[in-house]
Amino acid sequence: MTLLYLSPPKFLADFIDHYFIYEIDEKTVETEFPDGMRILPSTYGRMGLFFSEPTIKRVQGQVIGANPQIGISGFYTEPRNYTSKHAVSMLIVGFTPLGLQQLIRVVP
C-alpha cells in the first residue's frame, strides 16, 4: 500500500490545498477495507482520477453506482462508502474554494 499526501507548490497554494495519491493492492483492500473506505463530508472540492477500475459508491448501504474514471466531488451531506473487490490506484486533487470556483466557473 502506498499513500502520499503532498502540498502544492507555492504558486498554486491559493487554488490547490493538497494532492493525495494512493495505491492499494487487492489483498490490502480485502483485509483492511472489507466494508469499503468511508469518506466524510468536506468543504473542499476534490477531483479524482482513477488509474484502476473505479470503486462502487454506496450511501446508507445502498449502491449508487460505479464512480467515473474522473470526477469532481466532496460536497456531501452524509458519509459515503466506496467499495472495491480489486486493487485501487487514484490521484486526488483537493481544491481550495477559490480554486474550485475557477475550475468550474458558471457562466450565465
Summary of the structure (lengths in Angstrom):
residues: 108
radius of gyration: 14.6
end to end distance: 44.6
largest distance: 48.6
contacts: 280
relative contact order: 0.29
helix: 16%
strand: 44%
